[in-house]
Amino acid sequence: MNDEAQIGRTLLAIYAAMENVEFPDFQETVFEQLKDLMSFNAGIWGMGTMVQGLPQPHHIHLHRRPPDFMASWEKIKSEDILVGAALQGNGRPLRSTLSDAVWDQSPGVRAHCAQHDIGHVLCVFLLDAQLGLYHFISVYQSAQETGFSEREQRIMGILAPHLAQSINVSRMRQLRTAASPAGHERYAVMDGHGLLYQADGGFLEMLRREWAHWCGPELPSAIASLRSKPHKWAGAHIVVKVAPVKDMFLLSIRATTAADGLTQREQQVAQQFTRGKTHKEVAQTLGISPATVRNHLQTIYTKLQISDKAQLAAQIQGL
């Protein structure tokens, strides 16, 4: 089978995994599929930001690397000349052999790689300019192996954009499934540090209705603070809800509506009433009198300029 056919076959397998493999296992599944196209015995895959000119990785998946691998690298990352070159390449994979003279001025990197039996590296970084993040994938061979070929470098360049998109889709699918959101909102993923990791089409446009000059990846403090309760924020132009899912947060954003102008009690009355409860049942649920329920409903109908329960149900959907 030629390279083009094998690449196509591998991509189809990755697309299938996006739908059928749970996110915690997705990256490991993809690493195994990549071995049909290139030779490596270990790797890492993650995202990150730049902090004071140095990369700060987040949410790293380690393929056949010990848990302390990244802690070891953190100590010597200022010496890692390959990272800077790969970032500037923005999607162009780089390959390197640790015994090459270019590494003579990076003894810490050589020691780190020797400790973890790394002799050859093939890596690629892709920048997400809108979110201010980078995706990266690195695969490794031991010093006893022959090193990565031009062919493997070319294949990594073809696959890299697909891999970056696949992890976004897989993560978003899991979070949506777990949170079971409904409606016509736009969605995004926030991590535990308040950083925006990915976003549906239209999410950023809606966010900038409230913060016109926002630039990622750090979310506005009003949104980042939703990691703790309350998990809802309403501004002049948008409403944002946050659903915690494992170690991440699913953000949903929508434009404000007339129903957002209702008081909290009015929203409670409207929601109970549209679920089919009588005035008396709504009153019992909320601990108020039936007359108060009727007064609230009259005010609600006036505010929303509606005349029946069906219209009310449509107006408050998504609150």
Steps between C-alpha positions, in 0.01 A plus 500: 500500500644840403533790744195688374276198542640423844459861613138493383439173681653635822296820484180300458594297807562822696165643389329181617679521835374857545147361509553165669788534748457684830717810531732368775602216265488692173859626481644162592291341225630753247863443601457130425342580163790731408739208532365370170665804338813574701736323737512622862487350847376794709340842467316790659198699379346808652420869490655801664558872524807722492597653836784756502630360174505139618247225420263400778339166406158397629302176488783281378445143390808283550542200271734251664668770707516502883283745699803714593602554137363853471630602844847396383461702179377809687841530666684526168240644261693827466773295325261323263588664167265271309190649665573853382581384149184289483284788624640725228435225247127503588395168356829402336633191681863491611718195560817490700758259639632573849857407408513779238736790571210745524425353845852556637382818675200323658647251750182503708291390203744222419495379861119507505482303175764250611307442822189419297672306219434761231747522214284642220207743498232588246273782612248749368335809651184663366393843621136593554522876454137563600535327837867576561581131546723246333453130432807281504586139426842342552600142430826337603742227404777361719865573420542148363254567218577662166313829548198646325496519122395777264201283411387484865553874534281560193228269631495675837453831318199362314343349810567775755201728419268199502638387837451845653142515376426144605591564863276808500205304362552205735521722809197708401294188428571358844423824680175555310390143567583523868335839548203425270453861390193601306401792280680704237793625702861510386748298701858514620731317740670665800765339718552529874719808457235701313668448162288453187604177331271481201183658371217433257456726203329816616602475866780755475282740301232488770757539779629817336152651507571548870880539489581652161877493542532162672799289395556145629580268645415650843124545525353817651496475879120503507500176300806338657344546845210275398725202577347535846131565559295666373551342157310768310582859402279750320636814338354773286524293181567135588422230755767242583447172685767263624463126554787326684598173330785312668803732496361732229203733458252521213400860425176582321436851375190662353366845434289659772123490457206679655460209743841578650344823630268305730587492869619173651159442662320577172721249321421238765127561466518486120698176499266327746189621319617386155566153641124456532448593864192690614523834680449317829770242424748770399420684824561186709830429323634853548348569842285793389127560464296422185413870478870586491550245222223665297652843555842375390353344186318822411828691535686238297248512215524879493881502498522240225203639303333159475153366574512123559696213655634368167659836424642510853657155460667609178631822658661340805658205321868495581485715816 
